[in-house]
Amino acid sequence: MNPARKRKLLIVSSALIVLSIASALVLYALRQNISLFYTPTQIAAGDAPLQRAIRMGGMVKEGSLCGQKKVWR
């Protein structure tokens, strides 16, 4: 194999390996911080994790929110 071609192949393969490792590390770090929405039904059924903070989402019926005189956005 031509030495120039061998060097280019080595550079490209090294770059791919470095990019793969960097991508794997980023995805591993983000796995712990992804905020998923759980419906009230899922939370009541115990499907939501108890060890970390979660977000609750779903449809809200008009007049179903109770609380102080606060504007809900």
Phi and psi in radians as a Rosetta constraint file:
Dihedral C 1 N 2 CA 2 C 2 CIRCULARHARMONIC -1.101 0.35
Dihedral N 2 CA 2 C 2 N 3 CIRCULARHARMONIC 2.372 0.35
Dihedral C 2 N 3 CA 3 C 3 CIRCULARHARMONIC -1.038 0.35
Dihedral N 3 CA 3 C 3 N 4 CIRCULARHARMONIC -0.638 0.35
Dihedral C 3 N 4 CA 4 C 4 CIRCULARHARMONIC -1.176 0.35
Dihedral N 4 CA 4 C 4 N 5 CIRCULARHARMONIC -0.713 0.35
Dihedral C 4 N 5 CA 5 C 5 CIRCULARHARMONIC -1.162 0.35
Dihedral N 5 CA 5 C 5 N 6 CIRCULARHARMONIC -0.682 0.35
Dihedral C 5 N 6 CA 6 C 6 CIRCULARHARMONIC -1.112 0.35
Dihedral N 6 CA 6 C 6 N 7 CIRCULARHARMONIC -0.724 0.35
Dihedral C 6 N 7 CA 7 C 7 CIRCULARHARMONIC -1.132 0.35
Dihedral N 7 CA 7 C 7 N 8 CIRCULARHARMONIC -0.746 0.35
Dihedral C 7 N 8 CA 8 C 8 CIRCULARHARMONIC -1.102 0.35
Dihedral N 8 CA 8 C 8 N 9 CIRCULARHARMONIC -0.737 0.35
Dihedral C 8 N 9 CA 9 C 9 CIRCULARHARMONIC -1.097 0.35
Dihedral N 9 CA 9 C 9 N 10 CIRCULARHARMONIC -0.697 0.35
Dihedral C 9 N 10 CA 10 C 10 CIRCULARHARMONIC -1.140 0.35
Dihedral N 10 CA 10 C 10 N 11 CIRCULARHARMONIC -0.740 0.35
Dihedral C 10 N 11 CA 11 C 11 CIRCULARHARMONIC -1.128 0.35
Dihedral N 11 CA 11 C 11 N 12 CIRCULARHARMONIC -0.799 0.35
Dihedral C 11 N 12 CA 12 C 12 CIRCULARHARMONIC -1.139 0.35
Dihedral N 12 CA 12 C 12 N 13 CIRCULARHARMONIC -0.768 0.35
Dihedral C 12 N 13 CA 13 C 13 CIRCULARHARMONIC -1.183 0.35
Dihedral N 13 CA 13 C 13 N 14 CIRCULARHARMONIC -0.635 0.35
Dihedral C 13 N 14 CA 14 C 14 CIRCULARHARMONIC -1.140 0.35
Dihedral N 14 CA 14 C 14 N 15 CIRCULARHARMONIC -0.723 0.35
Dihedral C 14 N 15 CA 15 C 15 CIRCULARHARMONIC -1.102 0.35
Dihedral N 15 CA 15 C 15 N 16 CIRCULARHARMONIC -0.714 0.35
Dihedral C 15 N 16 CA 16 C 16 CIRCULARHARMONIC -1.127 0.35
Dihedral N 16 CA 16 C 16 N 17 CIRCULARHARMONIC -0.693 0.35
Dihedral C 16 N 17 CA 17 C 17 CIRCULARHARMONIC -1.147 0.35
Dihedral N 17 CA 17 C 17 N 18 CIRCULARHARMONIC -0.766 0.35
Dihedral C 17 N 18 CA 18 C 18 CIRCULARHARMONIC -1.111 0.35
Dihedral N 18 CA 18 C 18 N 19 CIRCULARHARMONIC -0.771 0.35
Dihedral C 18 N 19 CA 19 C 19 CIRCULARHARMONIC -1.101 0.35
Dihedral N 19 CA 19 C 19 N 20 CIRCULARHARMONIC -0.663 0.35
Dihedral C 19 N 20 CA 20 C 20 CIRCULARHARMONIC -1.132 0.35
Dihedral N 20 CA 20 C 20 N 21 CIRCULARHARMONIC -0.755 0.35
Dihedral C 20 N 21 CA 21 C 21 CIRCULARHARMONIC -1.152 0.35
Dihedral N 21 CA 21 C 21 N 22 CIRCULARHARMONIC -0.742 0.35
Dihedral C 21 N 22 CA 22 C 22 CIRCULARHARMONIC -1.099 0.35
Dihedral N 22 CA 22 C 22 N 23 CIRCULARHARMONIC -0.744 0.35
Dihedral C 22 N 23 CA 23 C 23 CIRCULARHARMONIC -1.104 0.35
Dihedral N 23 CA 23 C 23 N 24 CIRCULARHARMONIC -0.727 0.35
Dihedral C 23 N 24 CA 24 C 24 CIRCULARHARMONIC -1.107 0.35
Dihedral N 24 CA 24 C 24 N 25 CIRCULARHARMONIC -0.724 0.35
Dihedral C 24 N 25 CA 25 C 25 CIRCULARHARMONIC -1.164 0.35
Dihedral N 25 CA 25 C 25 N 26 CIRCULARHARMONIC -0.696 0.35
Dihedral C 25 N 26 CA 26 C 26 CIRCULARHARMONIC -1.137 0.35
Dihedral N 26 CA 26 C 26 N 27 CIRCULARHARMONIC -0.794 0.35
Dihedral C 26 N 27 CA 27 C 27 CIRCULARHARMONIC -1.125 0.35
Dihedral N 27 CA 27 C 27 N 28 CIRCULARHARMONIC -0.657 0.35
Dihedral C 27 N 28 CA 28 C 28 CIRCULARHARMONIC -1.134 0.35
Dihedral N 28 CA 28 C 28 N 29 CIRCULARHARMONIC -0.712 0.35
Dihedral C 28 N 29 CA 29 C 29 CIRCULARHARMONIC -1.196 0.35
Dihedral N 29 CA 29 C 29 N 30 CIRCULARHARMONIC -0.666 0.35
Dihedral C 29 N 30 CA 30 C 30 CIRCULARHARMONIC -1.293 0.35
Dihedral N 30 CA 30 C 30 N 31 CIRCULARHARMONIC -0.399 0.35
Dihedral C 30 N 31 CA 31 C 31 CIRCULARHARMONIC -1.011 0.35
Dihedral N 31 CA 31 C 31 N 32 CIRCULARHARMONIC -0.621 0.35
Dihedral C 31 N 32 CA 32 C 32 CIRCULARHARMONIC -1.380 0.35
Dihedral N 32 CA 32 C 32 N 33 CIRCULARHARMONIC -0.349 0.35
Dihedral C 32 N 33 CA 33 C 33 CIRCULARHARMONIC -1.910 0.35
Dihedral N 33 CA 33 C 33 N 34 CIRCULARHARMONIC 0.126 0.35
Dihedral C 33 N 34 CA 34 C 34 CIRCULARHARMONIC -1.272 0.35
Dihedral N 34 CA 34 C 34 N 35 CIRCULARHARMONIC 2.244 0.35
Dihedral C 34 N 35 CA 35 C 35 CIRCULARHARMONIC -1.682 0.35
Dihedral N 35 CA 35 C 35 N 36 CIRCULARHARMONIC 1.917 0.35
Dihedral C 35 N 36 CA 36 C 36 CIRCULARHARMONIC -1.731 0.35
Dihedral N 36 CA 36 C 36 N 37 CIRCULARHARMONIC 2.572 0.35
Dihedral C 36 N 37 CA 37 C 37 CIRCULARHARMONIC -1.598 0.35
Dihedral N 37 CA 37 C 37 N 38 CIRCULARHARMONIC 2.405 0.35
Dihedral C 37 N 38 CA 38 C 38 CIRCULARHARMONIC -2.096 0.35
Dihedral N 38 CA 38 C 38 N 39 CIRCULARHARMONIC 2.458 0.35
Dihedral C 38 N 39 CA 39 C 39 CIRCULARHARMONIC -1.390 0.35
Dihedral N 39 CA 39 C 39 N 40 CIRCULARHARMONIC 2.773 0.35
Dihedral C 39 N 40 CA 40 C 40 CIRCULARHARMONIC -1.006 0.35
Dihedral N 40 CA 40 C 40 N 41 CIRCULARHARMONIC -0.577 0.35
Dihedral C 40 N 41 CA 41 C 41 CIRCULARHARMONIC -1.136 0.35
Dihedral N 41 CA 41 C 41 N 42 CIRCULARHARMONIC -0.733 0.35
Dihedral C 41 N 42 CA 42 C 42 CIRCULARHARMONIC -1.149 0.35
Dihedral N 42 CA 42 C 42 N 43 CIRCULARHARMONIC -0.675 0.35
Dihedral C 42 N 43 CA 43 C 43 CIRCULARHARMONIC -1.164 0.35
Dihedral N 43 CA 43 C 43 N 44 CIRCULARHARMONIC -0.745 0.35
Dihedral C 43 N 44 CA 44 C 44 CIRCULARHARMONIC -1.138 0.35
Dihedral N 44 CA 44 C 44 N 45 CIRCULARHARMONIC -0.550 0.35
Dihedral C 44 N 45 CA 45 C 45 CIRCULARHARMONIC -1.405 0.35
Dihedral N 45 CA 45 C 45 N 46 CIRCULARHARMONIC -0.167 0.35
Dihedral C 45 N 46 CA 46 C 46 CIRCULARHARMONIC 1.535 0.35
Dihedral N 46 CA 46 C 46 N 47 CIRCULARHARMONIC 0.274 0.35
Dihedral C 46 N 47 CA 47 C 47 CIRCULARHARMONIC -1.384 0.35
Dihedral N 47 CA 47 C 47 N 48 CIRCULARHARMONIC -0.303 0.35
Dihedral C 47 N 48 CA 48 C 48 CIRCULARHARMONIC -1.469 0.35
Dihedral N 48 CA 48 C 48 N 49 CIRCULARHARMONIC 2.524 0.35
Dihedral C 48 N 49 CA 49 C 49 CIRCULARHARMONIC -1.212 0.35
Dihedral N 49 CA 49 C 49 N 50 CIRCULARHARMONIC 2.516 0.35
Dihedral C 49 N 50 CA 50 C 50 CIRCULARHARMONIC -1.658 0.35
Dihedral N 50 CA 50 C 50 N 51 CIRCULARHARMONIC -0.277 0.35
Dihedral C 50 N 51 CA 51 C 51 CIRCULARHARMONIC -1.488 0.35
Dihedral N 51 CA 51 C 51 N 52 CIRCULARHARMONIC -0.192 0.35
Dihedral C 51 N 52 CA 52 C 52 CIRCULARHARMONIC -2.484 0.35
Dihedral N 52 CA 52 C 52 N 53 CIRCULARHARMONIC 2.904 0.35
Dihedral C 52 N 53 CA 53 C 53 CIRCULARHARMONIC -1.253 0.35
Dihedral N 53 CA 53 C 53 N 54 CIRCULARHARMONIC 2.468 0.35
Dihedral C 53 N 54 CA 54 C 54 CIRCULARHARMONIC -2.271 0.35
Dihedral N 54 CA 54 C 54 N 55 CIRCULARHARMONIC 2.966 0.35
Dihedral C 54 N 55 CA 55 C 55 CIRCULARHARMONIC -1.974 0.35
Dihedral N 55 CA 55 C 55 N 56 CIRCULARHARMONIC 2.421 0.35
Dihedral C 55 N 56 CA 56 C 56 CIRCULARHARMONIC -1.853 0.35
Dihedral N 56 CA 56 C 56 N 57 CIRCULARHARMONIC 2.365 0.35
Dihedral C 56 N 57 CA 57 C 57 CIRCULARHARMONIC -2.496 0.35
Dihedral N 57 CA 57 C 57 N 58 CIRCULARHARMONIC 2.805 0.35
Dihedral C 57 N 58 CA 58 C 58 CIRCULARHARMONIC 2.758 0.35
Dihedral N 58 CA 58 C 58 N 59 CIRCULARHARMONIC -3.114 0.35
Dihedral C 58 N 59 CA 59 C 59 CIRCULARHARMONIC -1.369 0.35
Dihedral N 59 CA 59 C 59 N 60 CIRCULARHARMONIC 2.472 0.35
Dihedral C 59 N 60 CA 60 C 60 CIRCULARHARMONIC -2.058 0.35
Dihedral N 60 CA 60 C 60 N 61 CIRCULARHARMONIC 2.208 0.35
Dihedral C 60 N 61 CA 61 C 61 CIRCULARHARMONIC -1.378 0.35
Dihedral N 61 CA 61 C 61 N 62 CIRCULARHARMONIC 2.528 0.35
Dihedral C 61 N 62 CA 62 C 62 CIRCULARHARMONIC -1.116 0.35
Dihedral N 62 CA 62 C 62 N 63 CIRCULARHARMONIC 2.299 0.35
Dihedral C 62 N 63 CA 63 C 63 CIRCULARHARMONIC 1.499 0.35
Dihedral N 63 CA 63 C 63 N 64 CIRCULARHARMONIC 0.032 0.35
Dihedral C 63 N 64 CA 64 C 64 CIRCULARHARMONIC -1.533 0.35
Dihedral N 64 CA 64 C 64 N 65 CIRCULARHARMONIC -0.234 0.35
Dihedral C 64 N 65 CA 65 C 65 CIRCULARHARMONIC -1.499 0.35
Dihedral N 65 CA 65 C 65 N 66 CIRCULARHARMONIC 2.254 0.35
Dihedral C 65 N 66 CA 66 C 66 CIRCULARHARMONIC -2.075 0.35
Dihedral N 66 CA 66 C 66 N 67 CIRCULARHARMONIC 2.588 0.35
Dihedral C 66 N 67 CA 67 C 67 CIRCULARHARMONIC 2.812 0.35
Dihedral N 67 CA 67 C 67 N 68 CIRCULARHARMONIC -2.832 0.35
Dihedral C 67 N 68 CA 68 C 68 CIRCULARHARMONIC -1.226 0.35
Dihedral N 68 CA 68 C 68 N 69 CIRCULARHARMONIC 2.983 0.35
Dihedral C 68 N 69 CA 69 C 69 CIRCULARHARMONIC -1.297 0.35
Dihedral N 69 CA 69 C 69 N 70 CIRCULARHARMONIC 1.441 0.35
Dihedral C 69 N 70 CA 70 C 70 CIRCULARHARMONIC -2.244 0.35
Dihedral N 70 CA 70 C 70 N 71 CIRCULARHARMONIC 2.503 0.35
Dihedral C 70 N 71 CA 71 C 71 CIRCULARHARMONIC -1.451 0.35
Dihedral N 71 CA 71 C 71 N 72 CIRCULARHARMONIC 2.120 0.35
Dihedral C 71 N 72 CA 72 C 72 CIRCULARHARMONIC -1.587 0.35
Dihedral N 72 CA 72 C 72 N 73 CIRCULARHARMONIC 2.185 0.35
